[in-house]
Amino acid sequence: MSDTTVELLRLSLAISRVQQQTHMENIAGQHLNTQRGNTVDFGDVMEQLRAMNDAAKQRYISGLMLDWEASVARRTAIQPEALSLDNEVAKMNLVSGTYQRNVVLLNRKLALMQLVVNGGRR
């Protein structure tokens, strides 16, 4: 049986990886003088998850992760505004911070689970 918190953190880490990759590709493509880069928006996923109970969340996340490439492709679009190197670097740093915070949360959750399994002994 899977834990909803762990599944949500796993999804959040996957989303952060995709966002980080997209910003890096936009920065790398800046030398090509492209006016627009790509953006990835998972806002619809977050809205749907808010309205679900734990079991539904786990099923929904499993479905997304089962065909992750298609899930990402459906949420990738060309940025509406012109590409700005400074904005891309700032966005990349924000995503990096989010990723790091989620890793810390996941490690804490796993440590608590291990503590429970070991009967309170480390």
C-alpha positions in Angstrom: 0.0 0.0 0.0 1.3 3.4 -1.0 1.4 6.5 1.2 -0.4 9.6 -0.3 2.3 12.0 1.0 5.1 10.0 -0.6 3.2 9.8 -3.9 2.5 13.6 -3.9 6.2 14.2 -3.2 7.2 11.8 -5.9 4.9 13.7 -8.4 6.2 17.1 -7.2 9.9 15.9 -7.7 9.0 14.7 -11.2 7.3 18.0 -12.1 10.3 20.0 -10.7 12.7 17.9 -12.9 10.7 18.6 -16.0 10.4 22.3 -15.2 14.2 22.5 -14.5 14.9 20.8 -17.7 12.6 23.1 -19.7 14.3 26.2 -18.2 17.8 24.8 -18.9 16.8 24.1 -22.5 15.4 27.6 -22.9 18.6 29.0 -21.6 20.7 26.8 -23.9 18.5 27.8 -26.8 19.0 31.5 -26.1 22.1 31.6 -28.2 19.9 30.6 -31.2 18.2 34.0 -30.9 14.8 32.3 -30.5 12.2 34.8 -29.3 10.2 32.2 -27.4 10.9 29.2 -25.2 8.8 26.4 -23.9 6.8 26.3 -20.7 5.4 23.4 -18.7 2.2 24.0 -16.6 0.9 21.4 -14.2 -1.7 23.8 -12.7 -4.6 21.6 -13.9 -3.1 18.6 -12.1 -2.8 20.5 -8.9 -6.4 21.7 -9.2 -7.7 18.2 -9.7 -5.7 16.8 -6.8 -7.1 19.4 -4.4 -10.6 18.0 -5.0 -9.7 14.3 -4.5 -9.6 12.0 -1.5 -6.4 10.1 -0.8 -7.3 6.9 -2.7 -8.3 9.0 -5.8 -5.1 11.0 -5.6 -3.0 7.8 -5.6 -4.8 6.4 -8.6 -4.5 9.8 -10.5 -0.8 10.1 -9.7 -0.2 6.5 -10.8 -2.0 7.2 -14.1 0.1 10.3 -14.7 3.4 8.6 -13.9 2.5 5.5 -15.9 2.7 7.5 -19.1 4.8 10.4 -17.9 6.1 11.5 -21.3 2.6 12.0 -22.6 1.6 13.8 -19.4 4.4 16.2 -19.9 3.7 16.7 -23.6 0.1 17.6 -23.0 1.3 20.4 -20.6 4.1 21.8 -22.7 3.5 24.9 -24.7 5.4 27.8 -26.2 5.8 30.7 -23.8 3.4 33.6 -24.6 6.0 36.2 -23.7 9.5 36.7 -25.3 12.3 34.7 -23.8 14.3 36.5 -21.2 17.6 34.9 -20.0 17.2 36.6 -16.6 13.7 35.3 -16.1 14.7 31.8 -17.1 17.6 31.8 -14.6 15.3 33.1 -11.8 12.6 30.5 -12.6 15.2 27.8 -12.7 16.5 28.8 -9.2 12.9 28.8 -7.8 12.3 25.3 -9.2 15.6 24.2 -7.8 14.7 25.4 -4.3 11.3 23.7 -4.5 13.0 20.5 -5.5 15.5 20.7 -2.6 12.7 21.3 -0.1 10.7 18.3 -1.4 13.8 16.1 -1.1 14.1 17.2 2.5 10.4 16.5 3.2 10.7 13.1 1.5 13.8 12.1 3.5 12.0 13.2 6.8 8.9 11.2 5.8 11.0 8.1 5.1 12.9 8.5 8.3 9.6 8.6 10.3 8.4 5.5 8.4 11.6 3.7 9.3 11.3 4.8 12.9 7.8 3.3 13.0 8.9 0.0 11.4 11.8 -0.3 13.9 9.4 0.2 16.8 10.8 3.6 17.9 14.4 2.5 17.8 17.0 4.0 15.5 
